[in-house]
């Protein structure tokens, strides 16, 4: 009889603890788009690379202003036409979810494939 009483008390404690925590439905987090993916949306395949038909990787560095827009952009490639094309395409483009830290320098690799 004591065993059943203890078992009933244990079950009661477990049930009350299970229902005591408030119900919070699981909200799946929206997949965060990386910095590289956001920048890739703004960049088209450069015409200078179309003629060579080669894959290329270009490194860029930039800062974001208070409005999360690209500023102080530097392109690290040896081709001036490619540099100017990327500068034109990316300057003042808004990046969502970044720019909270002032004066942070971002470095991104852009992969171009024919």
C-alpha positions, 0 to 999 in steps of 0.5 A: 500500500505504501508503494502505491501511495509513493508512486501516486505522489511521484506521478502527481509531482511529475505531472504538476511539473510538466504542466507548470512551465508555460507553453511557448510554441516553437517558432522556427527562426528564419534562415539568415542570409549571409553577407556573401549571399546578399552581396551576390544578389546585387552583382552581375557577372562582369563582362571582362570575365565573360571574354576570358571564360574563367572562374575567378575570386575577387575580395572586397572590403567595405564598411556600412553606414548608419542606414546599413548601406555599403560605403568605403568599398575597396575591390582587390583585383588587378583589373581596373575594369572589374574594380570599377564594375563592382564599385558601381554595382555595390556602392550604396546597396543596403544589407539587411541584418548588418551594420550594428557595429559602427566602423566595422570592416567587412571582408567578403570573397566573391566567386565568379563562375562562367 
